[in-house]
Amino acid sequence: MRIIRILLDKCVNAGVRAAFGEHFVRTVSQMGWEGLKDGPLVRRAQESFDLMLTIDGNLKNQQKLAKFGLGVVVARVPDNKIGSFQPAFEAIRQAVEVVKAGEVIGVDAFPAPAAKTR
């Protein structure tokens, strides 16, 4: 198994690191990058990481991510509490394994509600 270098965005609960025991995981805070805006953060991250995990769904609209050497996984969770991420740990791990540089993969923490039948 290859070791994937993952950066947790500042908006991601640091406890999410537990989902990636075998990979190299750092937070924006650990890297000392708290003050960086999205563009400079992504540029800096591509130098040291394979991908960034975020909950910022607008990142793909704000930045032209296809031009960066960094994959992005967007966890769609209702809040930053670790309990909101846990139901999606397996789906997040799967996305981390397949995301490519310049690609964005969205992961829902909770399945869509079942359609009502009459």
C-alpha positions in Angstrom: 0.0 0.0 0.0 1.3 3.4 -0.9 1.5 6.1 1.8 -0.7 9.1 0.9 0.2 12.5 2.2 -3.0 14.2 3.4 -3.5 17.8 4.6 -6.6 18.4 6.7 -8.0 21.9 6.0 -8.4 24.2 8.9 -12.2 23.6 8.8 -11.8 19.8 9.3 -11.9 18.4 12.9 -8.4 17.2 13.7 -9.9 14.0 15.0 -10.5 12.9 11.4 -6.8 11.9 11.4 -7.9 8.6 13.1 -9.5 7.6 9.8 -6.0 7.4 8.1 -3.8 5.5 10.5 -1.5 4.2 7.7 -1.1 7.5 5.9 0.9 10.7 6.5 -1.6 13.2 7.9 -1.1 16.8 9.0 -3.4 19.7 9.8 -3.1 23.2 8.5 -2.3 24.2 12.1 0.5 21.7 12.4 2.1 23.0 9.2 1.9 26.6 10.5 -0.3 27.7 7.6 -3.4 29.0 9.6 -3.2 32.5 8.1 -3.1 31.4 4.4 -6.1 32.1 2.2 -7.4 29.3 0.0 -5.2 30.0 -3.1 -1.9 30.3 -1.3 -2.8 27.4 0.9 -3.5 25.1 -2.1 -0.3 26.3 -3.8 1.8 25.5 -0.7 0.0 22.2 0.0 0.7 20.8 -3.5 4.4 21.0 -2.7 4.2 18.6 0.3 0.9 16.7 0.0 -1.0 14.5 -2.4 -4.4 15.8 -1.4 -6.4 18.1 0.9 -9.5 17.1 2.9 -11.9 19.9 3.4 -15.5 20.7 4.2 -15.4 23.9 2.1 -17.6 23.0 -0.8 -17.0 26.4 -2.4 -13.3 25.7 -2.7 -13.7 24.2 -6.2 -15.6 27.3 -7.3 -13.1 29.7 -5.8 -9.9 28.1 -7.1 -9.1 26.5 -10.5 -8.1 23.2 -8.8 -7.4 21.4 -12.1 -4.2 23.4 -12.5 -2.8 22.3 -9.1 -0.9 19.1 -8.4 -3.2 18.3 -5.5 -6.4 16.3 -5.2 -9.2 17.5 -3.1 -11.8 15.5 -1.1 -14.8 17.5 0.1 -16.6 15.9 3.0 -20.2 17.2 3.1 -21.0 17.2 6.8 -23.5 19.2 8.7 -20.8 20.6 11.1 -17.2 20.2 12.2 -17.9 17.8 15.1 -16.1 14.4 14.8 -19.4 12.6 15.1 -20.5 14.2 11.8 -17.4 12.8 10.0 -17.5 9.2 11.5 -20.3 7.8 9.3 -18.3 8.9 6.3 -14.9 7.6 7.3 -15.0 4.6 4.9 -16.2 6.7 2.0 -13.6 9.4 2.8 -10.9 6.7 2.9 -12.1 5.3 -0.5 -12.0 8.8 -2.0 -8.5 9.4 -0.7 -7.3 6.3 -2.4 -8.6 7.3 -5.9 -8.5 11.1 -6.1 -6.0 12.4 -8.6 -4.1 15.7 -8.8 -6.5 18.5 -9.9 -9.6 16.4 -9.2 -12.3 17.1 -6.6 -14.3 14.3 -5.1 -17.3 15.0 -2.8 -18.3 12.6 -0.1 -21.6 12.7 1.8 -21.5 11.9 5.5 -25.1 10.8 5.5 -27.0 8.9 2.8 -29.8 10.8 1.1 -33.2 10.2 2.7 -35.2 7.3 1.1 -37.9 8.4 -1.3 -41.4 8.1 0.2 -43.6 5.6 -1.3 -47.4 5.9 -1.4 
